[in-house]
Amino acid sequence: MRIERQGDGVRIELSAAEVRLLRQALERASFIDTPVSAQADIAAFCARALEALPTK
């Protein structure tokens, strides 16, 4: 994993194995107890990230 700060943002470079781990973590993140006020934002973020990640 390589992480670079770019102004207010961050760029993360992952290996294929790390992408698989991130995909699993994001799929499960929507099931973790979170404050009700944050659930919609977390679910939306996870969905966008999962759609952007390569499947293989």
Secondary structure as UniProt FT lines:
FT   STRAND          2..6
FT   TURN            7..8
FT   STRAND          9..13
FT   HELIX           16..29
FT   TURN            30..31
FT   HELIX           36..52
//
